[in-house]
């Protein structure tokens, strides 16, 4: 997913059946989120099966990894987050190279 450099996104897990239909999450889940590059995404694992991924401001890519365990199984998943520039909020005057006003004789 793309995430603007000044934004954050909530994360949670959703289980599906083998065809892709959503199903209720099993009871007794243990969900742990990690990120491979905390210089790009500041990750907060809320400890309740949810997390917050916040862009640090540098356009780049980071991968969030989740490990889900419960009595009946073990699953892992990944979400690639591409941090992109935010919307225009400031303007800067950029000077070009100086040029001669009057020709040298």
Buried (B, 14 or more C-beta within 10 A) or exposed (E): EEBBBEEBBEBEBEBEEEEEEEEEBEEEBEBBBEBBBEEBBBBBBEEEBBBBBBBBBEEBEBBBBBEBBBEEEEBEEEBEBEBEEBEEEEEEEEEEEEEEEEEEE
